[in-house]
Amino acid sequence: MNRTQDELGLILSRTYLSLKRETSRMLQQFDLTPEQLSLVAELTKQDNITQKELADLTEREQTTVTKIIDKLVKKGLVTRGHDPHDRRAIRLKITADGRDLVETIKPKLKEVENHAYQGFQESDIELLHNLIHKLYQNLQ
């Protein structure tokens, strides 16, 4: 195969955009964006963290996280509170509605994944994940 310098970035970008487009379509019924889902889903794993910690975990700018959290708070999926040990820090907690919504969405996300993996063997999927993780680690 003849590879050009831009090919890897182009392939990854096109794949990401296609997956994001399909995920966005699915999430419309829940009035969420993929970016909003990623933050609220992260809070199901690590609740009561600061906005800075959430930004670091999701590799986003703090200002971007703040804007997304504003919308999630308005939707009643996340609450903000002050950190008792650091008055400058804002702690985030997922609400029961937020947890329920993530649980409702998980099977739908699995359907999107299954569509993306059509024609793949389980070993192919595992190898793909391992290779993408290795690429990510190499670039850190």
N, C-alpha and C positions, 0 to 999 in steps of 0.2 A: 504494500500500500504506500502510495506517495503522500506524505503528510506535509502540509504547509504550516508555517508558524502559527497562523490564526485558527487552524482547524479545531484544536481542542477547545479553545474558548468559545468558538462558534457553536460547536456541537453541544457543549454544556449549556450555553445560553439559550439556544433554541429549545433544548429539552426542558430546561427550567421554565421557560415562558409557556410552552405547551402544557406542562403539568400545572402551572399556576392558572392558566386560562380554564382548564377543565375543573380545577378545584374551585375557582371563583364562581363558575356557573353552578356548581353543586351547592356552594355556600350561600348563594342568593336567597334560597328559601329560608335561611336562618338569619338573614340580614347581617351577615358577617363577611369580612374580607379575609383572605389568607393571612395577612399580617396580624389582624385582630385575633384570629384563631390561634396563631402561633404563640402569642403572648398569653392568652387565657389558658391554653393547653399547657404551657410551661408552668403556670401557676398551679395547675393540678398536681404537678410533680414536686414543686418547691414553693409552697405557700408562705406567706408572711415574710417576703423578701423586700429589699429596697428597690426603688426604680433603677438605681445604678446597677445593682446586682442583676436585675432582669435584662437591662440593656447589655451588660457584659455576657450573660448567658446566651442571649439571642444574637449577639454581635451586631447590635444596632446602636445608633447615636442616642444619647439620653433624650435629646429634644424630640426625636422621632417616637421614642417609647412614650414620652409624656403625652404627645398628641393622640397616640393610639389608646393609651390608658384613659384619657379624657372621654373618649367615645365609649369605652367599655364600662366606665363608671356610669355614664348616662343611661346605658342599656341595663344597668343593674347586675352586671356580671362580675364586677370587681369593686372593691372598696379601698379607699386610701385612709391611712392613719399615720399619726406621728410616731416616730421611734422614741421610746422612753429614755434611751441612752444617748440619742443624738437628735437634737431639736431640728436640725437641718434636713435630716433624712426622712423620706416618706416611705412607709411600709405599705405593701400591697397584699390584699387578701382576696381570694376568689370567693364569690358568694355561692350559696347552694344552687341558685339558678345557673350560675356559670359552670359549676361541676356537672349539673344535669345536662346542660347544653353540650358540653364536650362529650359526655357519654353518649348522647343521642347522635352526635356527628361522627363518632369513631367508625361505626359500620359503613357509613357513607364514604368516608375517606378510604376505607378498605376496598370499596367498590372501585374508586378511582385508581387506587394502586393496582388492583387486579386487572383493570383495563390496560394500564401502562405495561404490565408484565405479561400480557397475552403472548403465548408462544414461548415463554421462558420456562426452563426447568428450575426447580428449587435451587439446585446447585449453581445455576446461572445467576439467579437473584442474589445468592449469598456472595458469589464472586464479585458481582457488580458492586454491591455494598462495600465489600472489603477494598476493592480498587478505588472507589470514590473516597473512602475514608483515608486511604493511603495518599491519594492526591492532595486531599485537604491538609493532612499532617505535613506533607512535603512543603506546602505553601505557607505554613505558619512560621 
